[in-house]
Amino acid sequence: MTQNGNASHKPSYIVGIGASAGGLEALESFFNHMPPDTGLAFVIVQHLSPDFKSMMD
């Protein structure tokens, strides 16, 4: 039994993924092929070109 009383708690992992400006399709493909119940957290860092038009502007 763990300190918090939850004996079935699995370790958590954080996965970092970096992609170039043209990597959006590769990221979409990667996540489309990942099972939804991995228990992983993903941090995505993507380089964008200077003339990229953001939807957040």
N, CA, C, O and CB atoms as a CASP TS submission, in Angstrom:
PFRMAT TS
TARGET T0000
AUTHOR 0000-0000-0000
METHOD Language model
MODEL 1
PARENT N/A
ATOM      1  N   MET     1       0.855  -1.176   0.000  1.00  0.00           N
ATOM      2  CA  MET     1       0.000   0.000   0.000  1.00  0.00           C
ATOM      3  C   MET     1       0.899   1.236   0.000  1.00  0.00           C
ATOM      4  O   MET     1       1.891   1.285   0.727  1.00  0.00           O
ATOM      5  CB  MET     1      -0.972   0.000   1.232  1.00  0.00           C
ATOM      6  N   THR     2       0.559   2.211  -0.798  1.00  0.00           N
ATOM      7  CA  THR     2       1.356   3.429  -0.873  1.00  0.00           C
ATOM      8  C   THR     2       1.004   4.371   0.260  1.00  0.00           C
ATOM      9  O   THR     2       0.054   4.146   1.009  1.00  0.00           O
ATOM     10  CB  THR     2       1.154   4.122  -2.215  1.00  0.00           C
ATOM     11  N   GLN     3       1.784   5.420   0.368  1.00  0.00           N
ATOM     12  CA  GLN     3       1.596   6.388   1.442  1.00  0.00           C
ATOM     13  C   GLN     3       0.210   7.029   1.412  1.00  0.00           C
ATOM     14  O   GLN     3      -0.355   7.323   2.466  1.00  0.00           O
ATOM     15  CB  GLN     3       2.657   7.462   1.355  1.00  0.00           C
ATOM     16  N   ASN     4      -0.343   7.248   0.222  1.00  0.00           N
ATOM     17  CA  ASN     4      -1.662   7.879   0.130  1.00  0.00           C
ATOM     18  C   ASN     4      -2.802   6.864   0.191  1.00  0.00           C
ATOM     19  O   ASN     4      -3.968   7.241   0.070  1.00  0.00           O
ATOM     20  CB  ASN     4      -1.762   8.678  -1.156  1.00  0.00           C
ATOM     21  N   GLY     5      -2.479   5.572   0.378  1.00  0.00           N
ATOM     22  CA  GLY     5      -3.504   4.563   0.533  1.00  0.00           C
ATOM     23  C   GLY     5      -4.004   3.952  -0.759  1.00  0.00           C
ATOM     24  O   GLY     5      -4.923   3.134  -0.724  1.00  0.00           O
ATOM     25  N   ASN     6      -3.443   4.313  -1.889  1.00  0.00           N
ATOM     26  CA  ASN     6      -3.881   3.787  -3.177  1.00  0.00           C
ATOM     27  C   ASN     6      -2.851   2.772  -3.664  1.00  0.00           C
ATOM     28  O   ASN     6      -1.803   3.152  -4.185  1.00  0.00           O
ATOM     29  CB  ASN     6      -4.074   4.935  -4.221  1.00  0.00           C
ATOM     30  N   ALA     7      -3.141   1.493  -3.497  1.00  0.00           N
ATOM     31  CA  ALA     7      -2.192   0.447  -3.851  1.00  0.00           C
ATOM     32  C   ALA     7      -2.081   0.234  -5.356  1.00  0.00           C
ATOM     33  O   ALA     7      -1.094  -0.349  -5.806  1.00  0.00           O
ATOM     34  CB  ALA     7      -2.586  -0.842  -3.187  1.00  0.00           C
ATOM     35  N   SER     8      -3.045   0.677  -6.151  1.00  0.00           N
ATOM     36  CA  SER     8      -3.029   0.427  -7.590  1.00  0.00           C
ATOM     37  C   SER     8      -2.485   1.596  -8.400  1.00  0.00           C
ATOM     38  O   SER     8      -2.548   1.566  -9.629  1.00  0.00           O
ATOM     39  CB  SER     8      -4.414   0.101  -8.060  1.00  0.00           C
ATOM     40  N   HIS     9      -1.960   2.612  -7.754  1.00  0.00           N
ATOM     41  CA  HIS     9      -1.442   3.789  -8.468  1.00  0.00           C
ATOM     42  C   HIS     9      -0.200   3.403  -9.267  1.00  0.00           C
ATOM     43  O   HIS     9       0.749   2.845  -8.715  1.00  0.00           O
ATOM     44  CB  HIS     9      -1.110   4.940  -7.471  1.00  0.00           C
ATOM     45  N   LYS    10      -0.205   3.697 -10.554  1.00  0.00           N
ATOM     46  CA  LYS    10       0.936   3.427 -11.415  1.00  0.00           C
ATOM     47  C   LYS    10       1.789   4.683 -11.522  1.00  0.00           C
ATOM     48  O   LYS    10       1.283   5.788 -11.329  1.00  0.00           O
ATOM     49  CB  LYS    10       0.478   2.952 -12.814  1.00  0.00           C
ATOM     50  N   PRO    11       3.072   4.534 -11.826  1.00  0.00           N
ATOM     51  CA  PRO    11       3.924   5.716 -12.003  1.00  0.00           C
ATOM     52  C   PRO    11       3.430   6.574 -13.158  1.00  0.00           C
ATOM     53  O   PRO    11       2.889   6.057 -14.136  1.00  0.00           O
ATOM     54  CB  PRO    11       5.381   5.299 -12.245  1.00  0.00           C
ATOM     55  N   SER    12       3.613   7.859 -13.048  1.00  0.00           N
ATOM     56  CA  SER    12       3.233   8.794 -14.106  1.00  0.00           C
ATOM     57  C   SER    12       4.472   9.167 -14.904  1.00  0.00           C
ATOM     58  O   SER    12       5.567   9.276 -14.352  1.00  0.00           O
ATOM     59  CB  SER    12       2.550  10.064 -13.518  1.00  0.00           C
ATOM     60  N   TYR    13       4.296   9.360 -16.184  1.00  0.00           N
ATOM     61  CA  TYR    13       5.393   9.753 -17.061  1.00  0.00           C
ATOM     62  C   TYR    13       4.968  10.947 -17.895  1.00  0.00           C
ATOM     63  O   TYR    13       3.806  11.077 -18.280  1.00  0.00           O
ATOM     64  CB  TYR    13       5.825   8.579 -17.969  1.00  0.00           C
ATOM     65  N   ILE    14       5.935  11.820 -18.167  1.00  0.00           N
ATOM     66  CA  ILE    14       5.729  12.970 -19.039  1.00  0.00           C
ATOM     67  C   ILE    14       6.625  12.764 -20.252  1.00  0.00           C
ATOM     68  O   ILE    14       7.822  12.514 -20.108  1.00  0.00           O
ATOM     69  CB  ILE    14       6.045  14.335 -18.304  1.00  0.00           C
ATOM     70  N   VAL    15       6.053  12.867 -21.438  1.00  0.00           N
ATOM     71  CA  VAL    15       6.779  12.677 -22.684  1.00  0.00           C
ATOM     72  C   VAL    15       6.892  14.021 -23.379  1.00  0.00           C
ATOM     73  O   VAL    15       5.881  14.681 -23.618  1.00  0.00           O
ATOM     74  CB  VAL    15       6.077  11.630 -23.596  1.00  0.00           C
ATOM     75  N   GLY    16       8.106  14.437 -23.707  1.00  0.00           N
ATOM     76  CA  GLY    16       8.331  15.674 -24.448  1.00  0.00           C
ATOM     77  C   GLY    16       8.579  15.362 -25.914  1.00  0.00           C
ATOM     78  O   GLY    16       9.370  14.477 -26.242  1.00  0.00           O
ATOM     79  N   ILE    17       7.906  16.085 -26.791  1.00  0.00           N
ATOM     80  CA  ILE    17       8.058  15.895 -28.235  1.00  0.00           C
ATOM     81  C   ILE    17       8.303  17.253 -28.874  1.00  0.00           C
ATOM     82  O   ILE    17       7.561  18.205 -28.633  1.00  0.00           O
ATOM     83  CB  ILE    17       6.799  15.203 -28.858  1.00  0.00           C
ATOM     84  N   GLY    18       9.346  17.337 -29.686  1.00  0.00           N
ATOM     85  CA  GLY    18       9.640  18.556 -30.428  1.00  0.00           C
ATOM     86  C   GLY    18       9.400  18.325 -31.910  1.00  0.00           C
ATOM     87  O   GLY    18       9.647  17.232 -32.419  1.00  0.00           O
ATOM     88  N   ALA    19       8.921  19.350 -32.604  1.00  0.00           N
ATOM     89  CA  ALA    19       8.652  19.232 -34.039  1.00  0.00           C
ATOM     90  C   ALA    19       9.025  20.532 -34.733  1.00  0.00           C
ATOM     91  O   ALA    19       8.974  21.610 -34.141  1.00  0.00           O
ATOM     92  CB  ALA    19       7.164  18.883 -34.301  1.00  0.00           C
ATOM     93  N   SER    20       9.400  20.406 -35.996  1.00  0.00           N
ATOM     94  CA  SER    20       9.701  21.593 -36.791  1.00  0.00           C
ATOM     95  C   SER    20       8.400  22.239 -37.244  1.00  0.00           C
ATOM     96  O   SER    20       7.309  21.760 -36.935  1.00  0.00           O
ATOM     97  CB  SER    20      10.589  21.236 -38.010  1.00  0.00           C
ATOM     98  N   ALA    21       8.535  23.326 -37.975  1.00  0.00           N
ATOM     99  CA  ALA    21       7.355  24.058 -38.442  1.00  0.00           C
ATOM    100  C   ALA    21       6.448  23.186 -39.297  1.00  0.00           C
ATOM    101  O   ALA    21       5.236  23.402 -39.313  1.00  0.00           O
ATOM    102  CB  ALA    21       7.777  25.288 -39.231  1.00  0.00           C
ATOM    103  N   GLY    22       6.994  22.219 -40.001  1.00  0.00           N
ATOM    104  CA  GLY    22       6.183  21.348 -40.846  1.00  0.00           C
ATOM    105  C   GLY    22       5.771  20.051 -40.171  1.00  0.00           C
ATOM    106  O   GLY    22       5.311  19.129 -40.844  1.00  0.00           O
ATOM    107  N   GLY    23       5.924  19.962 -38.868  1.00  0.00           N
ATOM    108  CA  GLY    23       5.693  18.709 -38.166  1.00  0.00           C
ATOM    109  C   GLY    23       4.286  18.449 -37.690  1.00  0.00           C
ATOM    110  O   GLY    23       4.047  17.436 -37.032  1.00  0.00           O
ATOM    111  N   LEU    24       3.338  19.327 -37.998  1.00  0.00           N
ATOM    112  CA  LEU    24       1.980  19.150 -37.497  1.00  0.00           C
ATOM    113  C   LEU    24       1.354  17.840 -37.982  1.00  0.00           C
ATOM    114  O   LEU    24       0.699  17.148 -37.203  1.00  0.00           O
ATOM    115  CB  LEU    24       1.115  20.324 -37.923  1.00  0.00           C
ATOM    116  N   GLU    25       1.545  17.498 -39.245  1.00  0.00           N
ATOM    117  CA  GLU    25       0.977  16.246 -39.765  1.00  0.00           C
ATOM    118  C   GLU    25       1.567  15.034 -39.057  1.00  0.00           C
ATOM    119  O   GLU    25       0.850  14.077 -38.767  1.00  0.00           O
ATOM    120  CB  GLU    25       1.220  16.135 -41.275  1.00  0.00           C
ATOM    121  N   ALA    26       2.862  15.066 -38.779  1.00  0.00           N
ATOM    122  CA  ALA    26       3.498  13.954 -38.064  1.00  0.00           C
ATOM    123  C   ALA    26       2.952  13.843 -36.647  1.00  0.00           C
ATOM    124  O   ALA    26       2.729  12.737 -36.155  1.00  0.00           O
ATOM    125  CB  ALA    26       5.028  14.134 -38.029  1.00  0.00           C
ATOM    126  N   LEU    27       2.736  14.976 -35.989  1.00  0.00           N
ATOM    127  CA  LEU    27       2.158  14.952 -34.644  1.00  0.00           C
ATOM    128  C   LEU    27       0.740  14.389 -34.669  1.00  0.00           C
ATOM    129  O   LEU    27       0.375  13.574 -33.822  1.00  0.00           O
ATOM    130  CB  LEU    27       2.154  16.362 -34.037  1.00  0.00           C
ATOM    131  N   GLU    28      -0.051  14.824 -35.635  1.00  0.00           N
ATOM    132  CA  GLU    28      -1.418  14.308 -35.758  1.00  0.00           C
ATOM    133  C   GLU    28      -1.420  12.802 -35.983  1.00  0.00           C
ATOM    134  O   GLU    28      -2.223  12.086 -35.385  1.00  0.00           O
ATOM    135  CB  GLU    28      -2.153  15.009 -36.905  1.00  0.00           C
ATOM    136  N   SER    29      -0.536  12.323 -36.834  1.00  0.00           N
ATOM    137  CA  SER    29      -0.445  10.895 -37.104  1.00  0.00           C
ATOM    138  C   SER    29      -0.024  10.133 -35.851  1.00  0.00           C
ATOM    139  O   SER    29      -0.576   9.078 -35.541  1.00  0.00           O
ATOM    140  CB  SER    29       0.542  10.630 -38.244  1.00  0.00           C
ATOM    141  N   PHE    30       0.949  10.671 -35.142  1.00  0.00           N
ATOM    142  CA  PHE    30       1.417  10.038 -33.910  1.00  0.00           C
ATOM    143  C   PHE    30       0.273   9.883 -32.916  1.00  0.00           C
ATOM    144  O   PHE    30       0.051   8.794 -32.387  1.00  0.00           O
ATOM    145  CB  PHE    30       2.557  10.856 -33.283  1.00  0.00           C
ATOM    146  N   PHE    31      -0.451  10.964 -32.662  1.00  0.00           N
ATOM    147  CA  PHE    31      -1.523  10.913 -31.668  1.00  0.00           C
ATOM    148  C   PHE    31      -2.731  10.104 -32.150  1.00  0.00           C
ATOM    149  O   PHE    31      -3.445   9.519 -31.336  1.00  0.00           O
ATOM    150  CB  PHE    31      -1.961  12.322 -31.310  1.00  0.00           C
ATOM    151  N   ASN    32      -2.964  10.066 -33.452  1.00  0.00           N
ATOM    152  CA  ASN    32      -4.044   9.228 -33.976  1.00  0.00           C
ATOM    153  C   ASN    32      -3.768   7.739 -33.763  1.00  0.00           C
ATOM    154  O   ASN    32      -4.695   6.931 -33.704  1.00  0.00           O
ATOM    155  CB  ASN    32      -4.248   9.507 -35.462  1.00  0.00           C
ATOM    156  N   HIS    33      -2.482   7.382 -33.648  1.00  0.00           N
ATOM    157  CA  HIS    33      -2.109   5.983 -33.454  1.00  0.00           C
ATOM    158  C   HIS    33      -1.824   5.629 -31.996  1.00  0.00           C
ATOM    159  O   HIS    33      -1.523   4.474 -31.695  1.00  0.00           O
ATOM    160  CB  HIS    33      -0.901   5.665 -34.287  1.00  0.00           C
ATOM    161  N   MET    34      -1.912   6.582 -31.103  1.00  0.00           N
ATOM    162  CA  MET    34      -1.687   6.313 -29.676  1.00  0.00           C
ATOM    163  C   MET    34      -2.993   5.868 -29.029  1.00  0.00           C
ATOM    164  O   MET    34      -4.042   6.456 -29.291  1.00  0.00           O
ATOM    165  CB  MET    34      -1.122   7.572 -28.953  1.00  0.00           C
ATOM    166  N   PRO    35      -2.945   4.843 -28.193  1.00  0.00           N
ATOM    167  CA  PRO    35      -4.162   4.470 -27.462  1.00  0.00           C
ATOM    168  C   PRO    35      -4.535   5.575 -26.475  1.00  0.00           C
ATOM    169  O   PRO    35      -3.650   6.245 -25.942  1.00  0.00           O
ATOM    170  CB  PRO    35      -3.967   3.120 -26.716  1.00  0.00           C
ATOM    171  N   PRO    36      -5.808   5.771 -26.228  1.00  0.00           N
ATOM    172  CA  PRO    36      -6.233   6.881 -25.357  1.00  0.00           C
ATOM    173  C   PRO    36      -5.941   6.663 -23.877  1.00  0.00           C
ATOM    174  O   PRO    36      -6.025   7.607 -23.092  1.00  0.00           O
ATOM    175  CB  PRO    36      -7.700   7.114 -25.528  1.00  0.00           C
ATOM    176  N   ASP    37      -5.604   5.453 -23.487  1.00  0.00           N
ATOM    177  CA  ASP    37      -5.441   5.148 -22.065  1.00  0.00           C
ATOM    178  C   ASP    37      -3.994   4.834 -21.683  1.00  0.00           C
ATOM    179  O   ASP    37      -3.747   3.919 -20.897  1.00  0.00           O
ATOM    180  CB  ASP    37      -6.324   3.983 -21.690  1.00  0.00           C
ATOM    181  N   THR    38      -3.046   5.577 -22.229  1.00  0.00           N
ATOM    182  CA  THR    38      -1.637   5.306 -21.948  1.00  0.00           C
ATOM    183  C   THR    38      -1.223   5.731 -20.545  1.00  0.00           C
ATOM    184  O   THR    38      -0.265   5.188 -19.994  1.00  0.00           O
ATOM    185  CB  THR    38      -0.768   6.006 -22.962  1.00  0.00           C
ATOM    186  N   GLY    39      -1.926   6.686 -19.964  1.00  0.00           N
ATOM    187  CA  GLY    39      -1.517   7.224 -18.676  1.00  0.00           C
ATOM    188  C   GLY    39      -0.353   8.195 -18.796  1.00  0.00           C
ATOM    189  O   GLY    39       0.221   8.605 -17.788  1.00  0.00           O
ATOM    190  N   LEU    40      -0.001   8.564 -20.024  1.00  0.00           N
ATOM    191  CA  LEU    40       1.112   9.476 -20.270  1.00  0.00           C
ATOM    192  C   LEU    40       0.610  10.907 -20.419  1.00  0.00           C
ATOM    193  O   LEU    40      -0.509  11.148 -20.872  1.00  0.00           O
ATOM    194  CB  LEU    40       1.889   9.051 -21.524  1.00  0.00           C
ATOM    195  N   ALA    41       1.459  11.843 -20.030  1.00  0.00           N
ATOM    196  CA  ALA    41       1.203  13.263 -20.286  1.00  0.00           C
ATOM    197  C   ALA    41       2.182  13.696 -21.374  1.00  0.00           C
ATOM    198  O   ALA    41       3.352  13.314 -21.345  1.00  0.00           O
ATOM    199  CB  ALA    41       1.364  14.143 -18.969  1.00  0.00           C
ATOM    200  N   PHE    42       1.712  14.486 -22.326  1.00  0.00           N
ATOM    201  CA  PHE    42       2.553  14.919 -23.443  1.00  0.00           C
ATOM    202  C   PHE    42       2.744  16.428 -23.408  1.00  0.00           C
ATOM    203  O   PHE    42       1.796  17.186 -23.204  1.00  0.00           O
ATOM    204  CB  PHE    42       1.937  14.490 -24.787  1.00  0.00           C
ATOM    205  N   VAL    43       3.995  16.852 -23.611  1.00  0.00           N
ATOM    206  CA  VAL    43       4.334  18.267 -23.766  1.00  0.00           C
ATOM    207  C   VAL    43       4.871  18.408 -25.185  1.00  0.00           C
ATOM    208  O   VAL    43       5.852  17.763 -25.554  1.00  0.00           O
ATOM    209  CB  VAL    43       5.392  18.762 -22.671  1.00  0.00           C
ATOM    210  N   ILE    44       4.219  19.258 -25.977  1.00  0.00           N
ATOM    211  CA  ILE    44       4.601  19.449 -27.376  1.00  0.00           C
ATOM    212  C   ILE    44       5.245  20.820 -27.537  1.00  0.00           C
ATOM    213  O   ILE    44       4.703  21.831 -27.091  1.00  0.00           O
ATOM    214  CB  ILE    44       3.370  19.307 -28.316  1.00  0.00           C
ATOM    215  N   VAL    45       6.408  20.839 -28.179  1.00  0.00           N
ATOM    216  CA  VAL    45       7.093  22.089 -28.509  1.00  0.00           C
ATOM    217  C   VAL    45       7.257  22.095 -30.020  1.00  0.00           C
ATOM    218  O   VAL    45       7.854  21.186 -30.595  1.00  0.00           O
ATOM    219  CB  VAL    45       8.494  22.225 -27.763  1.00  0.00           C
ATOM    220  N   GLN    46       6.719  23.131 -30.656  1.00  0.00           N
ATOM    221  CA  GLN    46       6.788  23.193 -32.112  1.00  0.00           C
ATOM    222  C   GLN    46       7.373  24.523 -32.546  1.00  0.00           C
ATOM    223  O   GLN    46       6.947  25.585 -32.091  1.00  0.00           O
ATOM    224  CB  GLN    46       5.399  22.987 -32.736  1.00  0.00           C
ATOM    225  N   HIS    47       8.363  24.450 -33.440  1.00  0.00           N
ATOM    226  CA  HIS    47       8.952  25.649 -34.022  1.00  0.00           C
ATOM    227  C   HIS    47       8.008  26.165 -35.099  1.00  0.00           C
ATOM    228  O   HIS    47       7.546  25.399 -35.944  1.00  0.00           O
ATOM    229  CB  HIS    47      10.373  25.361 -34.607  1.00  0.00           C
ATOM    230  N   LEU    48       7.728  27.441 -35.069  1.00  0.00           N
ATOM    231  CA  LEU    48       6.860  28.049 -36.076  1.00  0.00           C
ATOM    232  C   LEU    48       7.657  29.061 -36.884  1.00  0.00           C
ATOM    233  O   LEU    48       8.556  29.715 -36.355  1.00  0.00           O
ATOM    234  CB  LEU    48       5.629  28.724 -35.416  1.00  0.00           C
ATOM    235  N   SER    49       7.334  29.188 -38.148  1.00  0.00           N
ATOM    236  CA  SER    49       8.015  30.163 -38.992  1.00  0.00           C
ATOM    237  C   SER    49       7.627  31.573 -38.554  1.00  0.00           C
ATOM    238  O   SER    49       6.546  31.771 -38.000  1.00  0.00           O
ATOM    239  CB  SER    49       7.669  29.938 -40.487  1.00  0.00           C
ATOM    240  N   PRO    50       8.502  32.557 -38.797  1.00  0.00           N
ATOM    241  CA  PRO    50       8.218  33.935 -38.367  1.00  0.00           C
ATOM    242  C   PRO    50       6.955  34.526 -38.988  1.00  0.00           C
ATOM    243  O   PRO    50       6.336  35.410 -38.396  1.00  0.00           O
ATOM    244  CB  PRO    50       9.387  34.818 -38.703  1.00  0.00           C
ATOM    245  N   ASP    51       6.565  34.056 -40.164  1.00  0.00           N
ATOM    246  CA  ASP    51       5.376  34.609 -40.818  1.00  0.00           C
ATOM    247  C   ASP    51       4.120  33.762 -40.574  1.00  0.00           C
ATOM    248  O   ASP    51       3.123  33.915 -41.280  1.00  0.00           O
ATOM    249  CB  ASP    51       5.623  34.733 -42.314  1.00  0.00           C
ATOM    250  N   PHE    52       4.166  32.881 -39.586  1.00  0.00           N
ATOM    251  CA  PHE    52       3.016  32.038 -39.245  1.00  0.00           C
ATOM    252  C   PHE    52       1.871  32.906 -38.750  1.00  0.00           C
ATOM    253  O   PHE    52       2.063  33.755 -37.879  1.00  0.00           O
ATOM    254  CB  PHE    52       3.397  30.986 -38.176  1.00  0.00           C
ATOM    255  N   LYS    53       0.681  32.695 -39.302  1.00  0.00           N
ATOM    256  CA  LYS    53      -0.511  33.438 -38.885  1.00  0.00           C
ATOM    257  C   LYS    53      -1.207  32.644 -37.787  1.00  0.00           C
ATOM    258  O   LYS    53      -1.769  31.579 -38.042  1.00  0.00           O
ATOM    259  CB  LYS    53      -1.479  33.696 -40.095  1.00  0.00           C
ATOM    260  N   SER    54      -1.167  33.165 -36.575  1.00  0.00           N
ATOM    261  CA  SER    54      -1.757  32.479 -35.434  1.00  0.00           C
ATOM    262  C   SER    54      -3.260  32.695 -35.382  1.00  0.00           C
ATOM    263  O   SER    54      -3.751  33.772 -35.721  1.00  0.00           O
ATOM    264  CB  SER    54      -1.116  32.954 -34.140  1.00  0.00           C
ATOM    265  N   MET    55      -3.981  31.682 -34.962  1.00  0.00           N
ATOM    266  CA  MET    55      -5.421  31.792 -34.752  1.00  0.00           C
ATOM    267  C   MET    55      -5.708  32.535 -33.445  1.00  0.00           C
ATOM    268  O   MET    55      -6.859  32.879 -33.174  1.00  0.00           O
ATOM    269  CB  MET    55      -6.077  30.393 -34.734  1.00  0.00           C
ATOM    270  N   MET    56      -4.680  32.786 -32.634  1.00  0.00           N
ATOM    271  CA  MET    56      -4.862  33.423 -31.332  1.00  0.00           C
ATOM    272  C   MET    56      -4.671  34.933 -31.390  1.00  0.00           C
ATOM    273  O   MET    56      -4.883  35.619 -30.391  1.00  0.00           O
ATOM    274  CB  MET    56      -3.903  32.830 -30.329  1.00  0.00           C
ATOM    275  N   ASP    57      -4.277  35.454 -32.532  1.00  0.00           N
ATOM    276  CA  ASP    57      -4.072  36.912 -32.649  1.00  0.00           C
ATOM    277  C   ASP    57      -5.384  37.651 -32.669  1.00  0.00           C
ATOM    278  O   ASP    57      -5.400  38.878 -32.762  1.00  0.00           O
ATOM    279  CB  ASP    57      -3.280  37.248 -33.909  1.00  0.00           C
TER
END
